[in-house]
């Protein structure tokens, strides 16, 4: 399978078990948390489990490893910036240890600050980790659904951050299809999707997309409510197949974050493979 396809896999039982789950489904790409996603700091990775994870990755046809930062990191917050930065730094160190290609970061929420100050803090954090951590994975900024005062619902925020980062080769974009739809980008129809791509290209972002989170939406267009759903049966629907084919043709990896469950994963994978016209 030439196309890079995978899911966000559970690390229950140890991070190496995520590799087993990936291989059991027949995928060649995986995304994981390195600890509890609802805890700012998690227990550090033991040397033995890191070695086991890397051995399994190296001895199998795994083409992509992605780490997703935990949900509590908010580099856009003034009062929580220091502790969020410490947690982000730790996440990047762990991602480097396991040999991850990318680490996905939500820009954060403007709970107690304004856009300009928040962006300065985010850029500082990215510059710091990419310059100090050996083999730091490329940081991928993920667009958001726009709930509350989330930064990154408009791609102009991501452009501004990337433009200010020093090591531009160490920063890219993770496009979440559900989030874009929920934030008000009409990617669910051909004409508007092509306009979206043209606008993306004009902002210099198209060639910065390193990963697509291929998710359908459980909530309606422009809802600003982040709920992922199974491929083709949400509000984006069958046009998600067109989106998948477009990015697969660009060799952009497709990782699904659909609601967990082995049976559901198999169905979503079968749907995607049918859309792409490929076999495992």
ABEGO torsion letter per residue (X at the ends): XABBBBBBBBABGEAAAAAAAAAAAGBABBBBBABBAABABBBBBBAAAAAAAAAAAAABBBABBBBBBBAABBAABAAAAAAAAAAAAAAAAAAAAAGBABBBBBAEBBAABBAAAAAAAAAAAAAAAAAABBGBBBBBBBBBAGBEABBGABAAAAAAAAAABABAAABBBBBBAAAAAAAGBBAABAAAAAAAAAAAAAAGAAAABABBBBBBBABBBGAGBBBBBBBGABAAEAAAAAAAAAAAAAGBBBBBABBBEAAAAAAAAAAAAAAAGBBX
